Amino acid sequence: MPDRGEVWWGPAPFKSSAARPWLVVSDERHPFSHAECLALALTTREYAEGITVPDEAWTEGGADVQSYVSPWFVTTIKLRELEDQQGTLAPELVTRAVEALHGYAPATVG
């Protein structure tokens, strides 16, 4: 299983290209972690709600262009669909992205 914080290229639903980068946010507690992971999309488009990925947030690898995490764009990806690892992001940025995701899917109503 990819580790939390790793960025991998995988399927690109709603996009004309064949692949897009995904930030893995789940860990071994994810059901079926041997076969799939929970991930947030990365994009090169800047949205007010997106989370900027500064160069220093890459602890391994990196991006040639400015990237943003889209915390509202979440999916489960089969590990067999992940192609190449782009790098790894700092735990603080991953935590911030997951906290933003929780804002779109709060634990309580109201």
Secondary structure, 3 states (H helix, E strand, C coil): CCCCCEEEEEECCCCCCCEEEEEECCCCCCCCCCCEEEEEEEECCCCCCCEEECHHHEEEECCCCCEEEEEEEEEEEEHHHCCCEEEEECHHHHHHHHHHHHHHCCCCCC
